[in-house]
Amino acid sequence: MDFWSGADDYRRLERAGKMSLALAGERRVGILRVMAYGEREWPTLQSVVWEALDRLAGTDAAVLLKVHGAVTGAVAELNPAAKRFKESPGFAIGDDPTAAFVAFAVTRVMPITRGFGKPGLEPLHA
């Protein structure tokens, strides 16, 4: 994306990268999906497995989330009412949002620093 081209690309990235948390009992449950290039010309949220999250986090992502207060597992385990992405990795938090920030950093910020998984990207500023 080019800063000088205007806000449209940034608005698209903002909308595509939102992290929603569903209420399940007294916990909030988030689906761990990463920003990456898929079928579109811009990065969108893509399904991922724990091993890919580990690579982005540089450590065991489930342990990292647990250290920051989350419960981890498949989305259906954490939120029995889930209708989509039931087998996807997920996390649940109580009142402390720290783990949600960790999840956002691993699934949104780290992909940005790695070119959203698109091979051959060159940095604009070295």
C-alpha positions, 0 to 999 in steps of 0.5 A, a space after each residue: 500500500 502506498 500512503 500517498 495513494 489515499 485512504 481507500 487502501 488503509 480503510 480496506 486494511 482496517 475493515 479486513 483486520 478487525 478482531 471481533 470477540 463473541 460473548 460466550 458465558 462470562 468470557 469473550 472468544 476470538 477466532 485466530 485468523 491472520 491477515 494474508 494474501 489469498 484470492 484478492 489483490 489485497 490481504 484479508 483474514 485467512 484461516 490458519 493452524 496453530 503451527 503457522 501462528 507459532 511461526 508468526 509469534 516466534 514461539 508457541 502461540 497457545 502458550 504465549 496467549 495463556 501466559 497473558 491470561 487466555 484460554 486456548 483451543 478450537 473455537 467450538 470448544 471455547 464458544 459452543 454457539 459458534 456458527 463459523 470457523 468452529 475448528 479454527 484456533 481460538 482464544 477466550 478472555 475474561 475481563 483482562 484484555 491483554 491476551 487480545 492485544 497479543 492475539 492482534 499483534 500475532 495475527 495482524 501486526 506480525 503478518 504486516 511485518 512479513 509482507 502478509 506472506 506474499 513472496 517477493 515483496 521488497 521493502 520500500 525503505 531499507 
